[in-house]
Amino acid sequence: MTERTDGGPKFRTALSSLTGPLRFLLLSSFLIPLGSFMVLPFMSVFLHERLGMGLGAVGVVLAAASLVQFSGGVLGGALADRVGLRRTMLWALVIRTAGFAAFLAALRWPPVAVAALILTCCGAALYLPANKAYLVHGVAEERRPAFLSAGNAALNAGMAVGPLVAGPFVLSSPAPLFLVVTALFAVVAVGHARLPAVGPEKERSGSAPAAGQGLLTGIAVLPFVANGLAFYLYFHFQHYLAVYAVERASSEFYSLVLLTCFLLVIVVQPLASGAIRRMRYPVALAVGFAGLAAGMAVLAAGTRTALLAGGVLITLGDIVLFLKNDLEALRRSPRSDAVVFGQQRLAAGLGACASGVLGGQLYGFGERAGHAGWFWLFAAAQCVLLPPLLLALRRGQGTAPAAPDDLTPATPLTDLMEGTPVPDDAHGRIPGR
């Protein structure tokens, strides 16, 4: 009973064991999105108004950049598996520093802005899988949720503060802003160069060497598909809330909704990380998708109260889904942590891309019909109807195949689905550790 009521103290106890390098990594997990979100959220405005790009071209550039940033994570994980976590993070930061420096050149030669944006997104794709893997490297199973949620909280804090700091300067004084962000990334890169080397990470005993495996070898299918579906549904909110909320409230109220969502992730996910870890996987999926469905349905009302309440419900749902999918993927996959995080980023990218393509068509249809609220009701219906397909996937796989040195013969897939740890050797290690 005590374990279920002391989430806050247990979280603080877990973080109290952080070493100096991991504390620096958590600080970096704040500073990097802080710098990035001083620039990237304003890219559409900067490219269109400052550099004179047409909106169609801006849309293509931003779509390509988003796909690179998310789906490129699978390459980042594979690279970290080969050359090590610290080296991968360092290379990624050098690339991102060069990208933000190139924005300075874009003030004189506008086409350079496209290359600068793609560079920064390539760096992000390389960095995040290695960052998460370094954060949980050698960490006991029960402390991993606390460490991952602390990293997520730092990430969201940086994302929340960055636009507030940079908003007044993006169009009026972009050169000093780009210079400050470039310097920030250079300093963070120097700090990463001083981190202890970790890796290349070793595959678990009995596996083939990482160099001989494909990018998707050993993928944890159900968490991969569930993560893609979660991002597909969540990005209906991420992509289209702005146009919906600004028309019915104001840009200031939309910013308030976003800030509330960021604060929820920062505060709630670390405190709930232990409970999320203990949840059976089907229960976590049900709770998470129910939160998304309820939030989307509430948004359809279109009032200020509905906008805020819908954002809160959706954020609570994604807090459960995103963390639990990562934990399950780590638990099930035989690959290194960096590769697993890269595969999960690929799923996120595919889901976000599908949401941009299909969601845009659906929102446009609702808007032309004069009932944009229908879009949110249809999104809510998808949150209810699509997740049961995951159960069909589970049943269709029957039982999990036995593998050398890990699963005992005919280990039931239901054990894997429902969160029962399966030891992979005599010492009781969990697959993927």
LUMDOSE-892815 format. One record per residue: x, y, z of N, C-alpha, C in turn; residue in one letter. Coordinates in steps of 0.2 Angstrom, whole numbers, padded with zeros to 4 digits, always signed. Example, Ala and Ser with C-alpha at 12.3 -4.5 7.8 and 13.67 -1.06 7.14 Angstrom:
REM LUMDOSE-892815
+0066-0028+0039+0062-0022+0039+0066-0016+0039A/+0064-0011+0035+0068-0005+0036+0064+0000+0039S/
This chain:
REM LUMDOSE-892815
+0004-0006+0000+0000+0000+0000+0004+0006+0000M/+0010+0006+0004+0014+0012+0004+0017+0014-0003T/+0018+0009-0007+0021+0010-0013+0017+0014-0018E/+0010+0014-0016+0005+0017-0021+0004+0024-0018R/+0006+0026-0013+0004+0032-0010+0010+0037-0009T/+0016+0035-0011+0021+0040-0009+0025+0041-0016D/+0021+0042-0021+0024+0043-0028+0029+0049-0028G/+0027+0055-0024+0032+0061-0024+0038+0059-0020G/+0038+0056-0014+0044+0055-0011+0049+0050-0015P/+0045+0044-0018+0049+0040-0021+0053+0043-0027K/+0049+0047-0031+0052+0051-0036+0058+0055-0034F/+0057+0059-0029+0063+0063-0026+0069+0058-0024R/+0067+0053-0021+0072+0048-0019+0076+0045-0025T/+0073+0044-0030+0076+0041-0037+0080+0047-0039A/+0078+0053-0040+0082+0058-0043+0088+0060-0038L/+0087+0059-0032+0093+0061-0027+0099+0056-0029S/+0098+0051-0032+0104+0047-0034+0107+0049-0041S/+0105+0054-0044+0108+0056-0050+0115+0058-0049L/+0119+0056-0053+0126+0058-0053+0127+0065-0057T/+0133+0068-0056+0134+0074-0059+0133+0074-0067G/+0135+0069-0070+0134+0069-0078+0127+0069-0079P/+0123+0065-0075+0116+0064-0077+0112+0071-0075L/+0114+0074-0070+0111+0081-0068+0113+0086-0074R/+0119+0086-0077+0120+0090-0082+0116+0088-0088F/+0115+0082-0089+0110+0079-0095+0103+0082-0094L/+0101+0082-0088+0094+0085-0087+0094+0092-0088L/+0099+0096-0086+0099+0103-0087+0099+0104-0095L/+0103+0100-0098+0103+0100-0106+0097+0099-0109S/+0093+0094-0106+0086+0093-0108+0081+0099-0107S/+0083+0103-0103+0080+0110-0103+0082+0115-0108F/+0089+0116-0108+0092+0121-0112+0091+0120-0119L/+0092+0114-0121+0091+0112-0129+0084+0114-0131I/+0079+0112-0128+0072+0114-0131+0071+0122-0130P/+0074+0124-0124+0074+0132-0123+0076+0135-0129L/+0082+0133-0131+0085+0137-0137+0082+0135-0144G/+0080+0129-0145+0076+0127-0151+0069+0131-0151S/+0066+0131-0146+0059+0134-0146+0059+0142-0145F/+0065+0145-0145+0066+0152-0146+0066+0153-0153M/+0066+0148-0158+0067+0149-0165+0061+0145-0169V/+0061+0139-0168+0057+0134-0172+0050+0136-0172L/+0046+0137-0166+0039+0139-0167+0037+0144-0171P/+0042+0149-0173+0041+0155-0177+0043+0154-0184F/+0045+0148-0186+0048+0147-0192+0043+0149-0198M/+0036+0147-0197+0032+0149-0202+0031+0156-0203S/+0031+0160-0198+0031+0167-0198+0037+0170-0201V/+0043+0167-0199+0049+0170-0201+0050+0169-0209F/+0049+0162-0211+0050+0161-0218+0045+0165-0222L/+0039+0166-0220+0034+0169-0224+0035+0177-0224H/+0035+0180-0218+0035+0187-0218+0042+0190-0218E/+0047+0187-0215+0054+0190-0216+0057+0188-0222R/+0057+0182-0224+0060+0180-0230+0056+0179-0237L/+0050+0180-0236+0045+0181-0242+0043+0175-0245G/+0044+0169-0242+0042+0163-0245+0034+0162-0245M/+0031+0159-0250+0024+0158-0251+0022+0153-0246G/+0016+0153-0244+0013+0149-0239+0013+0141-0241L/+0012+0140-0247+0013+0133-0250+0020+0130-0249G/+0025+0134-0251+0032+0132-0250+0034+0131-0242A/+0031+0136-0238+0032+0135-0231+0030+0129-0228V/+0024+0127-0230+0021+0121-0228+0025+0115-0230G/+0027+0115-0236+0031+0109-0238+0038+0109-0234V/+0041+0114-0233+0047+0114-0229+0046+0112-0222V/+0041+0114-0219+0039+0112-0212+0038+0105-0211L/+0034+0102-0216+0032+0095-0216+0038+0091-0217A/+0043+0093-0222+0049+0089-0223+0053+0089-0216A/+0054+0095-0213+0058+0096-0207+0055+0092-0202A/+0048+0091-0201+0045+0087-0195+0046+0080-0196S/+0046+0078-0203+0047+0071-0204+0054+0069-0203L/+0059+0073-0204+0066+0072-0203+0067+0071-0196V/+0064+0076-0192+0066+0077-0185+0063+0071-0181Q/+0057+0068-0183+0054+0062-0179+0057+0056-0182F/+0056+0055-0188+0057+0048-0191+0065+0047-0192S/+0069+0052-0192+0076+0051-0192+0079+0048-0186G/+0075+0048-0180+0077+0045-0174+0079+0038-0174G/+0076+0034-0179+0078+0027-0180+0086+0027-0182V/+0088+0032-0186+0095+0032-0188+0099+0034-0182L/+0097+0039-0179+0100+0041-0173+0102+0036-0168G/+0097+0032-0167+0097+0026-0162+0103+0021-0165G/+0102+0020-0171+0107+0015-0174+0114+0018-0174A/+0115+0024-0175+0122+0027-0174+0124+0027-0167L/+0120+0028-0162+0122+0028-0155+0124+0021-0154A/+0121+0016-0157+0123+0009-0155+0130+0007-0158D/+0132+0011-0163+0138+0009-0166+0144+0013-0163R/+0143+0020-0162+0149+0024-0160+0148+0026-0153V/+0143+0025-0149+0142+0027-0143+0138+0033-0142G/+0135+0033-0135+0130+0038-0134+0133+0045-0134L/+0138+0046-0130+0141+0053-0130+0143+0056-0136R/+0147+0052-0140+0149+0054-0147+0143+0056-0151R/+0138+0052-0151+0132+0053-0155+0129+0060-0153T/+0128+0061-0146+0125+0067-0144+0129+0073-0146M/+0136+0072-0146+0141+0078-0147+0140+0080-0155L/+0140+0074-0159+0139+0076-0166+0133+0079-0168W/+0127+0077-0164+0121+0080-0165+0121+0087-0163A/+0124+0089-0158+0124+0096-0156+0129+0100-0160L/+0134+0098-0163+0138+0101-0168+0134+0103-0174V/+0130+0098-0176+0125+0099-0182+0120+0104-0180I/+0117+0104-0175+0112+0109-0173+0115+0116-0172R/+0121+0116-0169+0124+0123-0168+0126+0126-0175T/+0128+0122-0180+0129+0124-0187+0122+0126-0190A/+0117+0123-0189+0110+0125-0191+0108+0131-0189G/+0109+0133-0182+0106+0139-0180+0111+0145-0182F/+0118+0143-0183+0122+0148-0186+0120+0150-0193A/+0118+0145-0197+0116+0146-0204+0110+0151-0204A/+0106+0151-0199+0100+0156-0199+0103+0163-0200F/+0109+0164-0197+0112+0171-0198+0113+0172-0205L/+0116+0167-0208+0117+0168-0216+0111+0169-0220A/+0105+0166-0217+0099+0166-0221+0096+0173-0221A/+0098+0178-0216+0096+0184-0216+0098+0188-0222L/+0104+0186-0225+0107+0189-0231+0105+0185-0237R/+0105+0178-0237+0103+0174-0242+0097+0169-0240W/+0091+0171-0241+0085+0168-0239+0085+0160-0240P/+0087+0158-0246+0087+0151-0247+0091+0146-0242P/+0096+0149-0239+0100+0146-0234+0095+0144-0228V/+0090+0147-0227+0085+0146-0221+0083+0139-0221A/+0081+0136-0227+0079+0129-0228+0084+0124-0226V/+0090+0125-0228+0095+0121-0226+0097+0121-0219A/+0096+0127-0216+0097+0128-0209+0092+0124-0205A/+0086+0125-0207+0080+0121-0203+0081+0114-0204L/+0083+0111-0210+0084+0104-0210+0090+0102-0206I/+0095+0106-0206+0101+0104-0202+0099+0103-0194L/+0095+0108-0192+0093+0108-0185+0089+0102-0183T/+0085+0100-0188+0080+0094-0187+0084+0088-0187C/+0089+0087-0192+0094+0082-0192+0097+0081-0185C/+0100+0086-0182+0103+0086-0176+0098+0083-0170G/+0092+0086-0171+0087+0083-0166+0086+0076-0166A/+0085+0074-0173+0084+0066-0174+0090+0062-0171A/+0096+0064-0172+0102+0061-0169+0102+0061-0161L/+0100+0067-0159+0101+0068-0152+0097+0064-0147Y/+0090+0064-0148+0085+0062-0143+0086+0055-0141L/+0087+0050-0146+0087+0043-0144+0094+0042-0139P/+0099+0045-0141+0105+0044-0137+0104+0048-0130A/+0101+0053-0130+0100+0057-0124+0096+0053-0119N/+0090+0050-0121+0086+0046-0117+0090+0039-0115K/+0094+0036-0119+0097+0030-0118+0103+0032-0113A/+0106+0037-0113+0111+0039-0108+0108+0040-0101Y/+0102+0043-0101+0099+0045-0095+0097+0039-0091L/+0095+0033-0095+0093+0027-0091+0099+0022-0091V/+0105+0023-0094+0110+0018-0094+0112+0016-0087H/+0111+0009-0086+0113+0006-0080+0109+0008-0074G/+0103+0011-0076+0098+0013-0070+0094+0007-0069V/+0092+0006-0062+0088+0000-0060+0081+0001-0064A/+0078-0005-0065+0072-0005-0068+0066+0000-0065E/+0066-0001-0058+0061+0003-0055+0062+0011-0055E/+0068+0013-0057+0070+0020-0057+0069+0023-0064R/+0069+0019-0069+0069+0021-0076+0063+0026-0077R/+0057+0024-0075+0051+0029-0076+0052+0036-0073P/+0055+0036-0067+0057+0043-0064+0062+0047-0068A/+0067+0043-0070+0072+0047-0074+0069+0049-0081F/+0066+0045-0084+0063+0047-0091+0058+0053-0090L/+0054+0052-0085+0049+0057-0084+0052+0064-0082S/+0057+0064-0078+0061+0070-0077+0064+0073-0083A/+0067+0069-0087+0069+0071-0094+0063+0074-0098G/+0057+0071-0098+0052+0074-0102+0049+0081-0098N/+0050+0081-0092+0048+0087-0088+0052+0093-0090A/+0059+0091-0090+0064+0097-0092+0063+0099-0099A/+0061+0094-0104+0060+0095-0111+0054+0100-0112L/+0049+0098-0108+0043+0102-0109+0044+0109-0106N/+0047+0110-0100+0049+0116-0097+0053+0121-0102A/+0058+0118-0106+0061+0122-0111+0057+0124-0117G/+0052+0119-0119+0048+0121-0124+0043+0126-0122M/+0041+0127-0116+0036+0132-0113+0039+0139-0113A/+0046+0139-0110+0049+0145-0109+0052+0148-0115V/+0054+0144-0120+0057+0147-0126+0053+0152-0130G/+0047+0150-0132+0043+0155-0136+0042+0162-0132P/+0041+0161-0125+0039+0167-0121+0045+0172-0121L/+0051+0169-0121+0057+0173-0121+0059+0176-0128V/+0058+0173-0133+0060+0175-0140+0055+0178-0144A/+0048+0178-0142+0043+0180-0146+0044+0188-0148G/+0046+0192-0143+0046+0199-0146+0052+0201-0150P/+0057+0196-0151+0063+0197-0155+0063+0194-0162F/+0059+0189-0163+0060+0185-0169+0060+0189-0175V/+0055+0193-0176+0054+0198-0182+0058+0204-0181L/+0058+0207-0175+0061+0214-0175+0069+0213-0174S/+0072+0208-0171+0079+0208-0170+0081+0200-0171S/+0080+0197-0177+0082+0190-0177+0089+0189-0177P/+0094+0193-0179+0101+0192-0179+0104+0191-0172A/+0102+0195-0167+0105+0194-0160+0102+0187-0157P/+0095+0186-0159+0092+0180-0156+0096+0174-0159L/+0097+0173-0166+0100+0168-0168+0107+0167-0165F/+0111+0173-0164+0117+0172-0161+0117+0170-0154L/+0112+0172-0150+0112+0169-0143+0110+0162-0143V/+0106+0159-0148+0104+0152-0148+0110+0148-0150V/+0114+0151-0155+0120+0147-0158+0125+0147-0152T/+0126+0152-0148+0131+0152-0143+0129+0147-0137A/+0122+0147-0136+0119+0142-0131+0121+0135-0133L/+0120+0133-0139+0121+0126-0142+0128+0125-0141F/+0132+0129-0143+0140+0128-0143+0142+0127-0136A/+0139+0130-0131+0141+0129-0124+0139+0122-0122V/+0133+0120-0123+0130+0114-0121+0134+0108-0125V/+0136+0109-0131+0140+0104-0134+0147+0103-0131A/+0150+0109-0129+0156+0108-0125+0155+0104-0118V/+0150+0105-0115+0148+0102-0109+0147+0094-0110G/+0144+0093-0116+0143+0086-0118+0150+0082-0119H/+0155+0086-0122+0161+0083-0123+0165+0081-0117A/+0163+0083-0111+0166+0082-0105+0162+0076-0101R/+0157+0074-0104+0153+0068-0101+0157+0062-0101L/+0156+0057-0097+0160+0051-0097+0157+0047-0103P/+0162+0043-0107+0160+0039-0113+0155+0033-0110A/+0150+0032-0114+0146+0026-0113+0144+0023-0120V/+0146+0017-0121+0145+0014-0127+0151+0013-0131G/+0150+0010-0138+0144+0008-0140+0140+0003-0135P/+0134+0004-0135+0130-0001-0130+0130-0008-0133E/+0130-0012-0128+0130-0019-0130+0123-0022-0130K/+0123-0026-0135+0116-0030-0136+0116-0035-0130E/+0111-0038-0128+0110-0043-0123+0114-0049-0125R/+0116-0053-0120+0120-0059-0122+0116-0064-0126S/+0119-0066-0131+0116-0071-0136+0114-0068-0142G/+0113-0061-0143+0111-0058-0148+0116-0057-0154S/+0114-0056-0160+0119-0055-0165+0121-0048-0164A/+0127-0046-0166+0130-0039-0166+0126-0034-0169P/+0125-0028-0166+0121-0023-0169+0123-0021-0176A/+0129-0022-0178+0131-0020-0184+0128-0024-0190A/+0126-0030-0188+0123-0035-0193+0116-0035-0193G/+0113-0030-0189+0105-0030-0189+0103-0024-0192Q/+0096-0025-0195+0093-0019-0198+0090-0014-0193G/+0088-0009-0196+0086-0003-0191+0080-0005-0187L/+0075-0010-0190+0069-0012-0187+0070-0019-0184L/+0075-0022-0185+0076-0029-0182+0075-0028-0174T/+0071-0033-0172+0070-0033-0164+0065-0028-0162G/+0061-0025-0167+0056-0020-0165+0051-0023-0160I/+0048-0019-0155+0043-0021-0151+0036-0019-0154A/+0033-0024-0158+0028-0022-0163+0022-0018-0159V/+0020-0021-0154+0014-0018-0151+0015-0011-0148L/+0020-0010-0144+0022-0003-0142+0023+0002-0148P/+0026-0001-0153+0028+0003-0159+0021+0006-0163F/+0017+0001-0164+0010+0003-0167+0006+0007-0162V/+0006+0006-0156+0002+0010-0151+0005+0017-0151A/+0012+0018-0151+0015+0024-0151+0013+0028-0157N/+0013+0025-0163+0011+0028-0169+0004+0030-0169G/+0000+0026-0166-0008+0028-0166-0009+0034-0161L/-0005+0033-0155-0006+0039-0150-0003+0046-0153A/+0002+0046-0157+0004+0052-0160+0000+0054-0165F/-0003+0049-0169-0008+0051-0175-0014+0055-0172Y/-0016+0052-0166-0022+0055-0163-0020+0062-0159L/-0015+0062-0156-0013+0068-0152-0011+0074-0157Y/-0008+0072-0163-0007+0078-0167-0013+0081-0170F/-0019+0078-0170-0025+0082-0172-0025+0088-0167H/-0024+0087-0161-0024+0092-0156-0018+0097-0157F/-0012+0094-0158-0006+0098-0159-0006+0103-0166Q/-0009+0100-0171-0009+0103-0177-0014+0108-0178H/-0020+0107-0176-0026+0111-0178-0030+0114-0172Y/-0027+0114-0166-0030+0118-0160-0029+0125-0162L/-0023+0127-0164-0022+0134-0165-0027+0138-0169A/-0029+0135-0175-0033+0139-0179-0040+0138-0176V/-0042+0133-0173-0048+0132-0170-0049+0137-0164Y/-0044+0137-0160-0045+0141-0154-0044+0149-0155A/-0040+0151-0159-0039+0158-0161-0046+0161-0163V/-0049+0157-0168-0055+0160-0170-0061+0160-0165E/-0061+0156-0160-0066+0156-0155-0064+0159-0149R/-0058+0161-0148-0056+0164-0141-0051+0170-0143A/-0045+0168-0143-0039+0173-0145-0033+0169-0145S/-0028+0173-0148-0021+0170-0148-0018+0169-0141S/-0020+0174-0137-0018+0174-0130-0021+0168-0126E/-0027+0167-0127-0030+0161-0123-0027+0155-0126F/-0026+0154-0132-0023+0148-0135-0016+0147-0132Y/-0012+0153-0131-0006+0152-0127-0007+0149-0120S/-0012+0152-0117-0013+0150-0110-0015+0142-0110L/-0019+0140-0115-0020+0132-0115-0014+0128-0116V/-0009+0131-0121-0003+0127-0122+0001+0127-0115L/+0002+0133-0112+0006+0133-0106+0003+0129-0101L/-0004+0128-0100-0007+0124-0095-0005+0117-0097T/-0005+0115-0103-0003+0108-0105+0004+0106-0103C/+0009+0111-0105+0016+0110-0103+0017+0109-0096F/+0013+0113-0092+0014+0113-0085+0012+0106-0082L/+0006+0104-0085+0004+0097-0083+0009+0092-0084L/+0012+0092-0090+0017+0087-0091+0023+0088-0086V/+0025+0094-0085+0031+0095-0080+0029+0093-0073I/+0023+0094-0071+0022+0092-0064+0019+0085-0063V/+0014+0083-0067+0011+0077-0066+0015+0071-0068V/+0018+0071-0074+0021+0065-0076+0026+0062-0071Q/+0031+0066-0069+0036+0064-0064+0032+0061-0058P/+0027+0064-0055+0024+0061-0049+0020+0055-0051L/+0018+0054-0057+0014+0048-0059+0018+0043-0062A/+0024+0044-0063+0028+0039-0066+0028+0032-0063S/+0028+0032-0056+0028+0025-0053+0022+0021-0054G/+0016+0025-0054+0010+0022-0055+0009+0020-0062A/+0012+0024-0067+0012+0022-0074+0016+0016-0075I/+0021+0015-0072+0026+0009-0073+0022+0003-0070R/+0018+0003-0065+0015-0002-0062+0009-0004-0066R/+0006+0000-0070+0000-0001-0074+0001-0007-0078M/-0004-0012-0079-0004-0017-0084-0005-0013-0091R/-0001-0015-0096-0001-0012-0102-0008-0010-0105Y/-0012-0016-0105-0019-0014-0108-0023-0009-0104P/-0022-0009-0098-0025-0004-0094-0023+0003-0095V/-0016+0004-0096-0013+0010-0098-0015+0013-0104A/-0016+0008-0109-0018+0010-0116-0026+0012-0115L/-0030+0009-0112-0037+0011-0111-0037+0018-0108A/-0034+0019-0102-0034+0025-0099-0032+0031-0103V/-0026+0030-0107-0023+0035-0111-0028+0037-0117G/-0030+0032-0120-0034+0033-0126-0041+0036-0124F/-0044+0034-0118-0050+0037-0115-0049+0044-0114A/-0043+0046-0111-0042+0053-0110-0042+0057-0117G/-0039+0055-0122-0039+0058-0128-0046+0059-0131L/-0050+0053-0131-0056+0053-0133-0061+0058-0130A/-0060+0059-0123-0064+0063-0119-0062+0071-0121A/-0056+0072-0121-0053+0078-0123-0055+0081-0130G/-0055+0076-0135-0057+0078-0141-0064+0080-0142M/-0068+0076-0138-0076+0077-0138-0077+0084-0135A/-0074+0085-0129-0075+0092-0126-0073+0098-0130V/-0068+0097-0134-0066+0103-0138-0071+0104-0143L/-0075+0100-0145-0081+0101-0150-0085+0107-0148A/-0086+0108-0142-0090+0113-0139-0088+0120-0141A/-0081+0121-0142-0079+0127-0144-0079+0133-0139G/-0081+0132-0133-0081+0138-0128-0074+0138-0125T/-0072+0143-0122-0066+0144-0118-0065+0139-0113R/-0070+0137-0109-0070+0132-0104-0068+0125-0108T/-0072+0124-0113-0071+0118-0117-0064+0117-0120A/-0061+0123-0122-0054+0122-0125-0049+0121-0119L/-0050+0124-0114-0045+0122-0108-0046+0115-0105L/-0052+0113-0104-0054+0107-0101-0052+0101-0106A/-0053+0102-0113-0051+0097-0118-0043+0097-0118G/-0040+0102-0118-0032+0102-0118-0030+0098-0112G/-0033+0099-0106-0031+0096-0100-0032+0088-0100V/-0038+0086-0103-0039+0079-0103-0034+0076-0109L/-0033+0079-0114-0029+0076-0119-0022+0075-0116I/-0019+0080-0113-0013+0080-0110-0012+0075-0105T/-0017+0074-0101-0017+0068-0096-0017+0061-0099L/-0020+0061-0105-0020+0055-0109-0013+0053-0112G/-0010+0059-0115-0004+0057-0118+0002+0056-0113D/+0001+0059-0107+0006+0058-0101+0007+0050-0100I/+0001+0047-0100+0001+0040-0099+0003+0036-0105V/+0001+0038-0111+0002+0034-0117+0010+0034-0119L/+0012+0040-0119+0019+0041-0121+0024+0038-0117F/+0023+0039-0110+0028+0036-0106+0028+0028-0106L/+0021+0026-0105+0020+0018-0105+0023+0015-0111K/+0021+0018-0117+0024+0015-0123+0031+0014-0124N/+0035+0019-0121+0042+0019-0121+0044+0013-0116D/+0041+0013-0110+0043+0008-0105+0042+0001-0108L/+0037+0000-0111+0035-0007-0114+0040-0008-0120E/+0041-0004-0124+0046-0005-0129+0053-0007-0127A/+0055-0003-0121+0061-0005-0118+0061-0012-0115L/+0056-0014-0112+0055-0020-0109+0055-0026-0114R/+0052-0025-0119+0051-0031-0124+0056-0032-0129R/+0059-0026-0131+0064-0027-0137+0071-0030-0134S/+0074-0034-0139+0081-0036-0137+0086-0031-0139P/+0084-0026-0142+0089-0021-0145+0092-0016-0139R/+0097-0013-0140+0099-0008-0135+0094-0002-0134S/+0095+0001-0129+0090+0007-0127+0090+0012-0133D/+0096+0014-0135+0096+0019-0140+0092+0017-0147A/+0093+0011-0149+0089+0009-0155+0082+0009-0153V/+0080+0006-0147+0073+0006-0146+0070+0013-0146V/+0073+0018-0143+0070+0025-0143+0070+0027-0150F/+0075+0026-0154+0075+0028-0161+0069+0025-0165G/+0067+0018-0163+0061+0015-0167+0055+0018-0164Q/+0055+0020-0158+0049+0024-0156+0048+0031-0159Q/+0053+0034-0160+0053+0040-0163+0050+0040-0170R/+0053+0034-0174+0050+0033-0180+0042+0032-0180L/+0040+0028-0176+0033+0027-0175+0029+0034-0174A/+0032+0038-0170+0029+0045-0168+0029+0049-0175A/+0035+0049-0179+0035+0053-0185+0030+0051-0190G/+0029+0044-0190+0024+0041-0195+0017+0044-0193L/+0016+0043-0186+0009+0045-0184+0008+0053-0185G/+0013+0057-0183+0012+0064-0184+0011+0066-0191A/+0015+0062-0196+0014+0064-0203+0007+0062-0206C/+0005+0056-0204-0002+0054-0206-0007+0059-0203A/-0006+0061-0197-0011+0066-0194-0011+0073-0198S/-0005+0075-0200-0005+0081-0204-0008+0080-0211G/-0008+0075-0214-0011+0073-0221-0018+0072-0220V/-0020+0067-0216-0027+0066-0216-0031+0071-0212L/-0028+0073-0206-0032+0078-0202-0033+0084-0205G/-0028+0087-0210-0029+0093-0213-0035+0092-0218G/-0036+0087-0221-0042+0086-0226-0048+0086-0222Q/-0048+0082-0216-0054+0082-0212-0056+0089-0209L/-0051+0092-0206-0053+0099-0204-0055+0104-0209Y/-0052+0104-0215-0054+0108-0220-0062+0106-0222G/-0063+0100-0222-0070+0098-0224-0075+0101-0219F/-0073+0100-0212-0078+0103-0207-0079+0110-0207G/-0073+0113-0209-0073+0121-0209-0077+0123-0215E/-0077+0120-0221-0081+0122-0227-0088+0120-0225R/-0090+0115-0221-0097+0114-0220-0099+0118-0214A/-0095+0123-0211-0097+0127-0206-0098+0124-0199G/-0095+0118-0199-0095+0115-0192-0088+0112-0191H/-0084+0116-0189-0077+0113-0187-0077+0109-0181A/-0082+0110-0177-0083+0105-0171-0083+0098-0173G/-0086+0097-0179-0087+0090-0181-0080+0086-0182W/-0075+0090-0183-0068+0087-0184-0066+0084-0177F/-0067+0088-0172-0065+0085-0165-0070+0079-0163W/-0076+0079-0165-0080+0073-0164-0078+0067-0168L/-0076+0068-0174-0073+0063-0178-0066+0060-0175F/-0062+0065-0172-0056+0063-0169-0057+0059-0163A/-0063+0061-0159-0064+0057-0153-0067+0050-0155A/-0071+0050-0160-0073+0043-0162-0067+0039-0164A/-0062+0041-0167-0056+0037-0169-0052+0035-0163Q/-0052+0039-0158-0049+0037-0151-0053+0031-0148C/-0059+0031-0150-0063+0025-0147-0062+0019-0151V/-0063+0020-0158-0063+0014-0163-0057+0011-0165L/-0051+0015-0165-0045+0013-0168-0041+0009-0162L/-0041+0011-0156-0037+0007-0151-0039-0001-0151P/-0045-0003-0151-0047-0010-0151-0043-0014-0156P/-0041-0011-0162-0037-0014-0167-0031-0017-0164L/-0028-0014-0159-0022-0016-0156-0023-0023-0152L/-0029-0024-0150-0031-0030-0147-0031-0035-0152L/-0034-0034-0158-0034-0038-0163-0027-0040-0165A/-0022-0035-0165-0015-0037-0167-0013-0042-0162L/-0014-0041-0155-0012-0045-0150-0015-0052-0151R/-0021-0053-0152-0024-0060-0153-0021-0063-0159R/-0020-0059-0165-0017-0062-0171-0010-0065-0170G/-0007-0062-0165+0000-0065-0165+0001-0071-0161Q/-0005-0073-0158-0005-0080-0154+0000-0079-0148G/+0005-0084-0148+0010-0084-0143+0016-0082-0145T/+0020-0079-0141+0027-0076-0142+0032-0082-0144A/+0036-0082-0149+0040-0087-0151+0046-0087-0146P/+0048-0093-0144+0054-0093-0140+0060-0091-0143A/+0065-0088-0139+0071-0086-0142+0077-0088-0138A/+0083-0090-0140+0088-0092-0136+0090-0088-0130P/+0090-0091-0125+0093-0087-0119+0088-0082-0116D/+0082-0082-0119+0077-0077-0115+0071-0080-0113D/+0066-0081-0118+0060-0083-0116+0060-0091-0115L/+0056-0093-0111+0055-0100-0110+0050-0103-0116T/+0050-0109-0118+0046-0111-0123+0039-0109-0122P/+0035-0107-0127+0028-0105-0127+0026-0100-0122A/+0031-0095-0121+0029-0090-0116+0023-0086-0119T/+0017-0086-0115+0011-0083-0118+0012-0076-0119P/+0009-0074-0125+0010-0067-0127+0006-0062-0122L/+0001-0065-0119-0003-0061-0114+0001-0059-0108T/+0006-0063-0106+0011-0061-0101+0015-0055-0103D/+0017-0055-0110+0021-0049-0112+0016-0043-0113L/+0010-0044-0115+0005-0039-0116+0003-0035-0109M/+0003-0039-0104+0000-0037-0098+0005-0035-0093E/+0011-0034-0095+0016-0031-0091+0020-0035-0086G/+0020-0042-0087+0024-0046-0083+0031-0047-0085T/+0036-0045-0081+0043-0045-0084+0045-0052-0085P/+0048-0053-0091+0051-0059-0093+0058-0059-0092V/+0062-0063-0088+0069-0063-0087+0072-0066-0094P/+0078-0063-0095+0081-0066-0101+0088-0069-0100D/+0089-0070-0093+0095-0075-0092+0094-0077-0084D/+0099-0080-0082+0099-0083-0075+0099-0077-0070A/+0101-0071-0072+0101-0066-0067+0095-0062-0067H/+0090-0064-0071+0084-0061-0070+0083-0054-0074G/+0088-0052-0079+0088-0046-0082+0082-0045-0086R/+0079-0039-0088+0073-0038-0092+0076-0037-0099I/+0073-0040-0104+0075-0040-0111+0076-0032-0113P/+0081-0031-0116+0082-0024-0118+0086-0020-0113G/+0088-0023-0108+0092-0019-0103+0100-0021-0103R/
